[in-house]
Amino acid sequence: MPHKPFKAVIPAAGLGTRFLPATKAMPKEMLPVVDKPAIQYVVEEAVDAGIQDVLIIIGRNKNNIANHFDSMPELESTLERKGDHERLAKVQHSSDLADIHLVRQGEPRGLGHAVWRAKGHVGDHPMAVLLGDDLIDERDPLLSTMLDQYDKHEAAVIALMEVDPEHIHMYGVASVEATDDPDVVRVTGLVEKPNREDAPSNLAIIGRYVLPPEVFEILERTEPGKGGEIQLTDALQELAADPARGVYGVIFRGRRYDTGDKLDYIKAIVQLAADRDDLGPDLRPWFKEFAATL
């Protein structure tokens, strides 16, 4: 029997402490990346992969997220009267993107708990979990490949990326076995933020997961792990250890922008702006001139 349609889950309940004071009153997911909030890139990625049902897990002071994806009749009518159809289309695009739902996480108890809070909405559908800190360039599709692999193996699929061993302690890390596809591996184990000498590989989990509904049952009984939080990695470890279920990894070799760190956030804006047709031609020469003054 074919599975039910995929739903997307975007955890967005974090406090954004690394970006204070900017995130004191604004959710970090609403910080602009060029001219769109970071979370809009993530929703667009889900939609481009064919998912229309999107659940955003929010915390306190996150009403700006709901407002962004809602219609704004007063603003739209003002733009209409001015004949500013280009900006009107951009405003309407965000409210017409997808069928957006929101649920509060309540107590912040980790990523695993945030995903578990999606149970009531997702039900027995498979889901794609997309973290807002990782922006995937639309020219290098990842999620659609992961959905295909889920269909092929009928098993959970995670996104992996080769990282410098010096930074491996910042990630969940996979031990893997090769398959007949060089960009797809079978995951045999997962470790959350290991020391460099204990890491089983240099393949780090990045913020994209495609999960079966059975993961809710596992998360419900998963005890708090590293940092006293319920770790999604621990639930994936249980799936990986079960030969009847399993976990596969898609190795991503494309362009990824990390917006979870201040320096990388700035780099992401620079990279995306430099590649745009409307900004790049003027921006790239300026970069060269500015770099020459350093």
C-alpha positions as CSV (number, residue, x, y, z in Angstrom):
1,M,0.0,0.0,0.0
2,P,1.3,3.5,-0.8
3,H,2.0,5.6,2.2
4,K,0.0,8.7,3.0
5,P,1.3,12.1,1.7
6,F,4.3,13.6,3.4
7,K,3.9,16.4,5.8
8,A,6.6,18.9,6.8
9,V,7.6,19.8,10.3
10,I,9.7,22.9,11.1
11,P,10.9,23.2,14.7
12,A,11.1,26.9,15.5
13,A,10.8,27.1,19.3
14,G,14.4,28.0,20.2
15,L,15.3,31.1,22.1
16,G,17.9,32.3,19.6
17,T,20.3,33.4,22.4
18,R,23.3,33.5,20.0
19,F,21.7,36.5,18.2
20,L,20.7,38.6,21.2
21,P,19.7,41.4,21.5
22,A,18.2,41.1,17.9
23,T,16.2,38.1,19.0
24,K,14.9,39.6,22.3
25,A,11.5,40.4,20.6
26,M,12.0,38.8,17.1
27,P,12.2,35.0,16.5
28,K,15.6,34.1,15.1
29,E,13.7,32.3,12.2
30,M,12.4,35.8,11.2
31,L,15.9,37.3,10.8
32,P,16.2,38.4,7.2
33,V,18.5,36.6,4.8
34,V,18.8,39.2,2.1
35,D,15.1,40.1,1.8
36,K,13.3,37.1,3.1
37,P,13.1,35.7,6.6
38,A,15.1,32.5,7.1
39,I,12.0,30.4,7.7
40,Q,10.5,31.3,4.4
41,Y,13.4,29.7,2.6
42,V,12.7,26.5,4.5
43,V,9.0,26.5,3.7
44,E,9.8,27.1,0.1
45,E,12.1,24.1,0.1
46,A,9.3,21.9,1.4
47,V,6.9,23.2,-1.2
48,D,9.4,22.7,-4.0
49,A,9.7,19.1,-3.0
50,G,6.0,18.7,-3.3
51,I,4.8,19.1,0.3
52,Q,1.9,21.5,0.9
53,D,1.1,20.7,4.5
54,V,3.6,22.4,6.8
55,L,3.5,22.4,10.6
56,I,5.7,24.9,12.5
57,I,6.6,24.2,16.1
58,I,6.8,27.5,17.9
59,G,7.5,28.8,21.4
60,R,6.6,32.0,23.2
61,N,7.0,35.3,21.4
62,K,6.8,33.6,18.0
63,N,3.7,35.3,16.8
64,N,5.7,37.1,14.1
65,I,6.1,33.7,12.3
66,A,2.3,33.2,12.1
67,N,1.8,36.8,11.0
68,H,4.4,36.5,8.2
69,F,2.5,33.5,6.6
70,D,-0.9,35.1,7.0
71,S,-2.5,37.6,4.6
72,M,-2.2,41.3,5.3
73,P,-5.2,43.0,3.6
74,E,-4.3,46.5,4.6
75,L,-0.7,46.2,3.3
76,E,-1.9,44.5,0.1
77,S,-4.5,47.1,-0.6
78,T,-2.0,49.9,-0.1
79,L,0.4,48.3,-2.6
80,E,-2.5,47.7,-5.0
81,R,-3.5,51.4,-4.9
82,K,0.1,52.4,-5.5
83,G,0.4,50.0,-8.5
84,D,3.4,48.3,-6.8
85,H,2.6,44.9,-8.3
86,E,6.1,43.5,-7.8
87,R,6.1,44.0,-4.1
88,L,2.4,42.9,-3.8
89,A,3.3,39.6,-5.5
90,K,6.1,39.0,-3.0
91,V,3.8,39.8,0.0
92,Q,1.1,37.5,-1.4
93,H,3.6,34.7,-2.2
94,S,4.4,34.2,1.5
95,S,0.8,33.8,2.5
96,D,-0.1,31.5,-0.5
97,L,2.9,29.3,-0.2
98,A,1.5,26.3,1.7
99,D,-1.1,25.2,4.2
100,I,0.6,26.4,7.3
101,H,-0.2,25.1,10.8
102,L,1.3,26.0,14.2
103,V,1.6,24.2,17.5
104,R,3.4,25.3,20.6
105,Q,6.2,23.2,22.1
106,G,5.6,24.5,25.6
107,E,8.5,23.5,27.7
108,P,11.7,23.5,25.6
109,R,13.0,19.9,26.0
110,G,15.1,19.4,22.9
111,L,14.7,18.6,19.2
112,G,13.2,15.2,19.9
113,H,10.5,16.7,22.1
114,A,9.7,19.4,19.5
115,V,9.3,16.7,16.8
116,W,7.1,14.6,19.2
117,R,4.8,17.6,19.6
118,A,3.9,17.2,15.9
119,K,2.3,13.9,16.6
120,G,-1.3,15.2,16.8
121,H,-1.0,16.9,13.4
122,V,1.1,14.5,11.5
123,G,-0.7,11.3,12.7
124,D,0.2,8.3,10.6
125,H,1.8,10.3,7.7
126,P,5.5,10.2,7.0
127,M,7.1,13.6,7.7
128,A,10.0,15.7,6.6
129,V,11.7,17.6,9.4
130,L,13.5,20.7,8.3
131,L,15.6,22.8,10.7
132,G,15.7,26.5,10.0
133,D,19.4,26.9,10.8
134,D,20.3,25.0,7.7
135,L,19.4,26.7,4.4
136,I,19.8,24.5,1.3
137,D,20.4,26.3,-2.0
138,E,17.4,25.7,-4.3
139,R,19.9,25.0,-7.1
140,D,21.0,21.9,-5.2
141,P,17.9,19.9,-4.4
142,L,18.2,17.7,-1.3
143,L,14.8,17.1,0.2
144,S,13.3,15.6,-3.0
145,T,16.1,13.1,-3.2
146,M,15.5,12.1,0.4
147,L,11.8,11.6,-0.2
148,D,12.7,9.3,-3.1
149,Q,15.0,7.3,-0.9
150,Y,12.3,7.0,1.7
151,D,10.0,5.6,-0.9
152,K,12.7,3.2,-2.2
153,H,13.8,1.8,1.2
154,E,10.6,2.4,3.3
155,A,12.9,3.6,6.0
156,A,14.0,6.8,7.7
157,V,16.4,9.0,5.7
158,I,18.7,11.6,7.1
159,A,20.9,14.2,5.4
160,L,24.7,13.8,5.9
161,M,27.5,16.1,4.9
162,E,31.3,15.7,5.1
163,V,32.8,18.1,7.7
164,D,36.2,19.0,8.9
165,P,37.2,16.7,11.8
166,E,38.0,19.8,13.8
167,H,34.3,20.7,13.8
168,I,32.9,17.2,14.2
169,H,32.1,17.8,17.9
170,M,29.4,20.2,16.9
171,Y,27.3,17.6,15.1
172,G,25.5,14.3,15.4
173,V,27.8,11.9,13.5
174,A,26.9,8.7,11.6
175,S,28.7,5.4,11.2
176,V,27.7,4.0,7.8
177,E,27.9,1.2,5.3
178,A,28.2,1.8,1.6
179,T,25.3,1.0,-0.8
180,D,25.4,0.7,-4.6
181,D,24.8,4.4,-4.8
182,P,27.9,6.6,-3.8
183,D,25.6,9.3,-2.5
184,V,23.5,7.0,-0.3
185,V,24.6,5.0,2.7
186,R,23.0,2.8,5.3
187,V,23.4,4.2,8.8
188,T,24.5,1.7,11.4
189,G,24.9,4.0,14.3
190,L,24.7,7.6,15.5
191,V,26.6,9.6,18.1
192,E,25.6,13.1,19.3
193,K,28.4,15.6,19.3
194,P,31.3,13.2,19.9
195,N,34.9,14.2,20.6
196,R,37.1,14.1,17.5
197,E,38.9,10.9,18.5
198,D,35.6,9.1,19.2
199,A,33.8,10.1,16.0
200,P,32.9,7.1,13.8
201,S,33.2,9.1,10.6
202,N,33.3,12.6,9.2
203,L,29.7,12.4,8.1
204,A,27.7,14.8,10.1
205,I,23.9,15.1,10.3
206,I,22.6,18.3,8.9
207,G,19.1,19.6,9.5
208,R,17.0,17.5,7.2
209,Y,15.2,14.3,8.1
210,V,12.5,12.1,6.5
211,L,10.9,10.0,9.2
212,P,8.2,7.3,9.5
213,P,5.3,7.9,11.9
214,E,6.7,5.1,14.1
215,V,9.2,7.6,15.4
216,F,6.6,9.2,17.6
217,E,6.3,6.0,19.6
218,I,10.1,5.9,20.1
219,L,10.3,9.6,21.1
220,E,7.5,9.1,23.6
221,R,9.7,6.8,25.6
222,T,13.1,8.3,24.9
223,E,14.8,9.5,28.0
224,P,16.6,12.8,28.1
225,G,20.2,12.4,26.7
226,K,23.0,14.8,26.1
227,G,22.4,18.2,27.6
228,G,19.4,16.9,29.6
229,E,17.2,17.1,26.4
230,I,15.3,14.5,24.4
231,Q,17.5,14.0,21.4
232,L,16.1,13.1,18.0
233,T,19.5,11.3,17.4
234,D,18.7,8.8,20.2
235,A,15.4,7.9,18.5
236,L,17.2,7.5,15.1
237,Q,19.8,5.3,16.8
238,E,17.0,2.9,17.8
239,L,15.6,2.9,14.3
240,A,19.1,2.3,12.9
241,A,19.6,-0.7,15.2
242,D,16.4,-2.4,14.1
243,P,17.0,-4.4,10.9
244,A,13.3,-4.3,10.1
245,R,13.3,-0.5,10.0
246,G,16.7,1.0,9.4
247,V,18.0,4.4,8.6
248,Y,19.6,5.6,5.3
249,G,21.7,8.7,4.7
250,V,21.9,10.9,1.7
251,I,25.3,12.6,1.4
252,F,24.8,16.2,0.4
253,R,27.5,17.8,-1.7
254,G,25.8,21.0,-2.6
255,R,25.5,24.5,-1.2
256,R,24.4,24.8,2.4
257,Y,24.2,28.0,4.4
258,D,24.4,27.9,8.2
259,T,22.4,30.7,9.7
260,G,22.7,29.5,13.3
261,D,26.0,31.3,14.0
262,K,26.5,35.0,13.6
263,L,29.6,34.8,11.3
264,D,28.0,32.1,9.2
265,Y,24.8,34.0,9.0
266,I,26.6,37.0,7.6
267,K,28.4,34.7,5.1
268,A,25.1,33.2,4.0
269,I,23.7,36.7,3.2
270,V,26.8,37.6,1.3
271,Q,26.8,34.4,-0.7
272,L,23.2,34.5,-1.6
273,A,23.2,38.2,-2.5
274,A,26.3,37.8,-4.7
275,D,24.5,35.1,-6.7
276,R,21.4,37.1,-7.3
277,D,20.8,38.6,-10.7
278,D,19.4,41.9,-9.2
279,L,22.2,42.3,-6.6
280,G,25.3,40.4,-7.8
281,P,26.4,42.6,-10.7
282,D,26.9,45.6,-8.4
283,L,27.8,43.7,-5.3
284,R,30.6,41.5,-6.6
285,P,32.8,44.4,-7.8
286,W,32.3,46.2,-4.5
287,F,33.5,43.1,-2.7
288,K,36.7,43.2,-4.6
289,E,37.2,46.9,-3.9
290,F,36.4,46.4,-0.2
291,A,38.7,43.4,0.1
292,A,41.6,45.4,-1.3
293,T,41.3,47.9,1.5
294,L,41.7,45.2,4.3
